[in-house]
Amino acid sequence: MFCLNSTVCFDSYVTYVFAALTLGAKLVVPSPTAHLDPCGMAALIAQQGISCMEVVPALAAEYL
């Protein structure tokens, strides 16, 4: 389960899209402002069973 938490401008976007397609995984695309609500993102991560996501360390601490 991958979470696409970046715009198409970042190289990680390509990695996550093709990794999900290659592995047959689900790709979760949160709303553009979802990262502004740490509790909401934590709920999304738990609800969708996201196991792979790229975020900066400060946000990772908030989400977990």
Stockholm file with secondary structure:
# STOCKHOLM 1.0

chainA/1-64         MFCLNSTVCFDSYVTYVFAALTLGAKLVVPSPTAHLDPCGMAALIAQQGISCMEVVPALAAEYL
#=GR chainA/1-64 SS CEECCSCTTSHHHHHHHHHHHHHTCCEECCCTTGGGCHHHHHHHHHHHTCCEECCCHHHHHHHC
#=GC SS_cons        CEECCSCTTSHHHHHHHHHHHHHTCCEECCCTTGGGCHHHHHHHHHHHTCCEECCCHHHHHHHC
//
